[in-house]
């Protein structure tokens, strides 16, 4: 059963195992948004995400019941690491089925705890179906990432910690995928501080829970596609949806560009490395998806920090382009000595720094005697980029911008 009593029991089991992660004031976010914003930094949790709480609580209850035959789980990464860590802690076997698209860092993180990893399926739901069959065939206990009362109770301990530090919060913003985190947290919040507004945030690329919340009926989507792989759940769970409909005030969506912008903002302004799923609450705040009276005191859960470095690199690159701090051009010029030097001299005059340049004289799209230069520039904002464009136009260069 999921209630305040089960959540407080989970807190006792987790004592000394998990980190009591910081929950602290975020002055820059507060100034930008007009709210008093506090961040719960579960990206600094052991294994890099809140999922350890629910996984450990579940496995601890299995051990208390004398079940030491091993566990099976399905996960895109964070739940997997939580299960693997907990299995190692109790010295039992663990097998984790992960989608084939799971980032390498999450696979390695699971293997480092000694768990057996099986890659199967295009998404979480396909991995889950295989894992269920696998656990039944071997008669091992399946540890579900969200539709389990002991797992949800473990996740609910995040709310206990937040309210212990800041008991007068007006609202709490929580990432939503399968719904286990917000289900556990909302039960705890409403039992302790029923006046707190609870806002869930999901990815527009995985909208099943949002659509189910709006229609009050659990259903799935044909596919999911989002950089927030930790909340990339195709089918809404009737079990977690029941709690969400009863306990949660609203559920919002954020798009991929908004999530990417939040990741970059947290990295650059807050000095925090947060994965896509963990950034959706901040994305909602930055893009005006949260409608509360100005001055409200808001707690936002940063649910995890296990982001693939390749994805992070792509997000940074695109973020620099979108914020006008990087500019990519394709410039056509006469293929003769001195043309390239004239071009670079113009860039020097306007103070645009070249970070990458390529010269092509063989493309079949070019007229005879022409060459094309592809160049990436560091720029200082919109006005600076306008100055670059004007300078090139004034000097007769034909160019296009590469997005």
C-alpha positions in Angstrom: 0.0 0.0 0.0 1.2 3.5 -0.9 0.6 6.0 2.0 2.6 8.3 4.3 3.3 5.4 6.6 4.9 3.3 3.8 6.9 6.3 2.6 8.3 6.9 6.1 9.1 3.2 6.5 11.0 3.5 3.2 12.9 6.5 4.5 14.1 4.4 7.5 15.3 1.6 5.1 17.1 4.2 3.0 18.9 5.9 5.9 22.6 5.5 5.5 22.3 4.1 1.9 21.2 7.1 -0.2 22.5 10.7 -0.2 20.3 13.3 1.4 20.7 15.4 -1.7 20.8 19.3 -1.5 17.6 21.3 -1.8 18.8 24.8 -2.2 17.8 28.3 -3.5 18.4 29.1 -7.1 18.9 32.9 -7.4 19.3 33.1 -11.2 16.2 31.1 -11.9 14.3 33.0 -9.3 15.3 36.4 -10.8 14.4 35.2 -14.3 11.0 33.6 -13.4 9.8 35.9 -10.6 9.3 33.0 -8.3 11.4 31.9 -5.3 12.9 28.7 -6.9 14.6 25.9 -5.0 16.2 22.9 -6.7 16.2 19.3 -5.4 19.4 17.9 -6.8 18.8 14.2 -7.3 21.3 14.4 -10.1 23.8 14.2 -7.3 22.3 11.1 -5.8 24.2 7.8 -5.7 23.9 6.2 -9.1 23.1 9.6 -10.5 19.3 9.6 -10.0 16.4 9.3 -7.6 15.6 5.8 -8.9 17.9 4.2 -6.3 15.3 5.1 -3.6 12.5 3.0 -5.0 14.7 0.1 -6.2 16.5 -0.2 -2.9 13.2 0.0 -0.9 11.6 -2.8 -3.0 14.6 -5.1 -2.9 15.0 -4.5 0.8 11.4 -5.7 1.4 12.1 -8.8 -0.8 15.1 -9.6 1.4 13.0 -9.1 4.5 10.6 -11.7 3.1 13.5 -14.1 2.5 13.5 -13.8 -1.3 17.1 -14.1 -2.4 16.7 -15.8 -5.7 17.7 -12.8 -7.8 15.8 -9.9 -9.5 15.0 -8.8 -13.0 14.2 -5.3 -14.2 13.6 -3.3 -17.4 15.0 0.2 -17.6 16.4 2.9 -19.9 19.2 3.4 -17.4 18.5 5.0 -14.0 16.2 2.3 -12.6 18.7 -0.2 -13.9 21.5 1.3 -11.9 19.4 1.5 -8.8 18.4 -2.2 -9.1 22.0 -3.2 -9.8 23.4 -1.2 -6.9 20.8 -2.7 -4.5 21.3 -6.2 -5.7 25.0 -5.9 -5.1 24.4 -4.4 -1.7 22.3 -7.5 -0.7 24.6 -9.9 -2.6 21.9 -11.2 -5.0 21.9 -11.7 -8.8 20.4 -9.0 -11.0 19.5 -9.1 -14.7 18.6 -5.8 -16.4 16.9 -5.6 -19.8 17.6 -2.3 -21.5 16.4 -0.9 -24.9 18.9 -1.3 -27.7 19.2 2.5 -27.9 20.3 3.0 -24.3 23.4 5.3 -24.0 26.7 3.5 -23.4 27.4 5.3 -20.1 24.2 3.9 -18.6 25.0 0.4 -19.8 28.4 0.6 -18.3 27.0 2.1 -15.1 24.9 -1.0 -14.7 27.6 -3.5 -15.5 30.0 -1.8 -13.0 27.6 -3.0 -10.2 27.9 -6.6 -11.5 24.5 -6.9 -13.1 23.8 -9.0 -16.2 22.7 -6.6 -19.1 20.5 -7.7 -22.0 19.8 -5.2 -24.8 16.4 -5.9 -26.3 13.7 -3.7 -28.0 13.4 -0.3 -29.5 12.0 1.3 -26.4 11.3 0.8 -22.7 8.0 -1.0 -23.3 9.5 -3.6 -25.6 12.3 -4.2 -23.1 9.7 -4.5 -20.3 7.7 -7.2 -22.2 10.9 -9.2 -22.7 12.0 -8.8 -19.1 8.6 -10.0 -17.8 8.9 -13.2 -19.8 12.5 -13.6 -18.7 11.7 -13.2 -15.0 8.7 -15.7 -15.2 10.8 -18.3 -17.0 13.5 -18.1 -14.3 11.1 -17.6 -11.4 12.9 -14.4 -10.3 11.3 -11.4 -8.8 10.6 -8.5 -11.2 11.3 -5.0 -9.9 9.0 -2.6 -11.8 10.3 0.9 -12.2 7.1 2.6 -11.2 3.9 0.4 -10.8 4.9 -1.0 -7.5 3.8 0.3 -4.1 7.2 -0.2 -2.5 9.0 1.5 -5.4 6.6 4.4 -5.3 7.1 4.6 -1.5 10.8 4.9 -2.0 10.4 7.6 -4.5 8.1 9.5 -2.2 11.0 10.1 0.2 12.2 12.9 -2.1 9.1 14.9 -1.0 9.8 14.2 2.7 13.3 15.6 2.4 12.1 18.7 0.5 9.4 19.5 3.0 11.8 19.0 5.9 14.1 21.6 4.5 11.4 24.0 3.2 8.1 23.3 4.9 6.4 26.4 3.4 6.6 25.6 -0.3 3.7 26.8 -2.5 4.3 24.3 -5.3 6.5 21.4 -6.2 7.3 20.5 -9.9 8.1 16.9 -10.7 9.2 15.1 -13.9 6.7 12.5 -15.2 7.4 9.4 -17.3 5.8 6.3 -15.9 4.6 8.3 -12.9 6.2 6.5 -10.0 8.1 9.5 -8.7 5.1 11.9 -8.8 2.8 9.3 -7.4 4.9 8.7 -4.4 5.8 12.3 -3.9 2.2 13.6 -4.3 0.9 11.1 -1.7 3.5 12.3 0.8 2.9 16.0 0.0 -0.8 15.9 0.3 -0.6 14.0 3.6 1.8 16.6 5.1 1.1 19.8 3.3 -2.2 19.5 1.3 -2.1 23.2 0.2 1.0 22.7 -1.9 0.3 22.7 -5.6 1.7 19.7 -7.4 2.7 20.1 -11.1 3.9 17.3 -13.3 6.0 17.9 -16.4 6.3 15.4 -19.2 8.0 15.4 -22.6 5.9 16.3 -25.7 7.8 13.4 -27.4 6.3 10.9 -24.8 2.9 12.4 -24.1 1.0 9.2 -23.0 0.6 10.3 -19.3 -0.4 13.8 -20.2 -3.1 12.6 -22.6 -4.2 10.1 -20.1 -4.4 12.8 -17.4 -6.5 15.0 -19.7 -8.9 12.2 -20.7 -8.8 10.5 -17.2 -8.2 7.2 -18.9 -4.9 5.3 -19.3 -3.7 4.8 -22.8 -0.6 4.7 -24.9 1.0 6.2 -27.9 2.4 4.5 -31.0 5.9 5.6 -30.4 8.1 7.9 -28.3 10.9 10.2 -29.4 12.6 12.4 -26.9 16.1 13.4 -25.6 14.6 12.8 -22.2 15.2 9.1 -22.3 14.5 8.7 -18.6 10.8 9.6 -19.1 10.4 8.1 -22.6 7.5 5.8 -21.7 5.1 4.8 -24.4 2.1 3.5 -22.4 0.6 5.1 -19.4 0.2 3.0 -16.3 -3.4 2.7 -14.8 -1.9 2.3 -11.4 0.2 5.5 -11.3 -2.5 7.4 -13.3 -5.0 6.6 -10.5 -2.7 8.3 -8.0 -1.9 11.2 -10.3 -5.6 12.0 -11.0 -6.3 12.0 -7.3 -3.2 13.9 -6.1 -1.8 16.0 -8.8 -3.1 19.5 -9.8 -1.8 19.8 -13.4 0.4 18.1 -15.9 2.3 20.1 -18.5 4.4 19.3 -21.7 7.7 20.6 -22.8 9.2 20.2 -26.3 12.7 19.0 -27.3 14.1 22.5 -27.8 12.8 23.6 -24.4 14.4 20.5 -22.7 17.7 21.1 -24.5 17.7 24.8 -23.5 17.1 23.8 -19.9 20.0 21.3 -19.9 22.3 24.0 -21.3 20.9 26.6 -18.8 21.5 24.3 -15.8 25.0 23.5 -17.0 26.0 27.1 -17.8 24.2 29.1 -15.1 23.7 26.6 -12.2 26.9 24.6 -12.8 24.8 21.4 -12.7 24.9 18.5 -15.1 21.3 17.3 -15.5 19.9 14.8 -18.0 16.9 15.5 -20.2 14.3 13.9 -17.9 15.7 15.8 -14.9 15.6 19.1 -16.7 11.9 19.2 -17.7 10.8 21.1 -14.6 13.2 23.8 -15.3 12.2 23.8 -19.0 8.6 24.4 -17.9 9.7 27.3 -15.7 11.9 28.9 -18.3 9.2 28.7 -21.0 6.2 29.9 -19.0 4.5 26.6 -18.6 4.0 27.2 -14.8 1.2 29.6 -13.9 1.4 30.6 -10.3 1.2 34.0 -8.5 4.6 35.8 -8.8 6.6 35.4 -5.7 5.4 31.8 -5.1 7.9 29.5 -3.5 8.5 26.6 -5.8 10.6 23.4 -5.5 11.7 21.7 -8.7 13.1 18.1 -8.8 16.2 17.6 -10.9 15.6 13.9 -11.1 18.8 12.6 -12.6 22.2 13.5 -14.1 23.1 10.5 -16.3 23.3 12.2 -19.7 25.3 10.6 -22.6 28.3 12.8 -23.4 27.6 12.6 -27.1 24.1 13.9 -26.6 25.4 16.6 -24.3 27.9 17.7 -27.0 25.0 18.0 -29.5 22.9 19.9 -27.1 25.7 22.4 -26.4 26.4 22.9 -30.1 22.8 23.5 -31.0 22.3 25.7 -28.0 25.1 27.9 -29.0 23.7 28.4 -32.4 20.2 29.1 -31.1 21.5 31.7 -28.6 23.4 33.5 -31.4 26.8 32.6 -29.9 27.8 30.5 -32.8 27.1 31.1 -36.5 27.6 28.6 -39.4 28.0 30.0 -42.9 28.4 28.6 -46.4 30.1 31.3 -48.5 30.7 31.3 -52.3 33.8 33.2 -53.6 36.0 33.3 -56.6 38.6 30.6 -56.5 41.8 32.7 -56.8 44.7 33.6 -54.6 43.8 36.1 -51.9 40.0 35.4 -51.9 40.1 33.5 -48.7 42.4 36.0 -47.1 40.0 38.9 -48.0 37.1 36.9 -46.5 39.0 36.2 -43.2 40.1 39.9 -43.0 36.4 41.0 -43.1 35.7 38.6 -40.2 38.6 40.0 -38.3 37.3 43.5 -38.8 33.9 42.6 -37.2 35.6 40.5 -34.4 34.1 37.2 -35.4 36.4 34.3 -34.3 36.8 31.4 -36.7 36.5 28.0 -34.9 36.3 25.8 -38.0 36.7 26.4 -41.7 36.6 24.2 -44.9 37.4 25.0 -48.5 35.8 23.2 -51.4 36.5 23.9 -55.1 35.2 20.6 -56.6 31.5 20.5 -55.8 29.3 19.9 -58.9 27.0 22.6 -57.6 29.6 25.3 -58.2 30.2 27.4 -61.2 33.6 26.9 -62.9 36.1 29.2 -61.1 34.1 29.4 -57.8 34.8 27.8 -54.4 32.7 27.4 -51.4 33.9 28.0 -47.8 32.1 26.5 -44.9 32.9 28.4 -41.7 31.8 28.2 -38.0 32.2 31.5 -36.1 32.0 32.4 -32.4 29.8 35.5 -32.1 28.5 37.7 -29.3 24.8 37.7 -30.0 22.1 38.8 -32.4 23.5 42.3 -33.1 27.0 40.9 -33.7 25.6 38.4 -36.2 23.7 41.1 -38.0 27.0 43.0 -38.3 28.7 39.9 -39.8 25.9 39.6 -42.4 26.0 43.3 -43.3 29.8 43.2 -43.8 29.6 40.2 -46.1 26.8 41.8 -48.1 28.6 45.1 -48.4 31.6 43.3 -49.9 29.6 41.2 -52.4 29.9 37.8 -50.8 27.1 35.3 -51.6 26.4 33.3 -48.5 23.8 31.1 -46.7 23.4 30.2 -43.1 23.6 26.6 -41.9 21.3 25.6 -39.1 
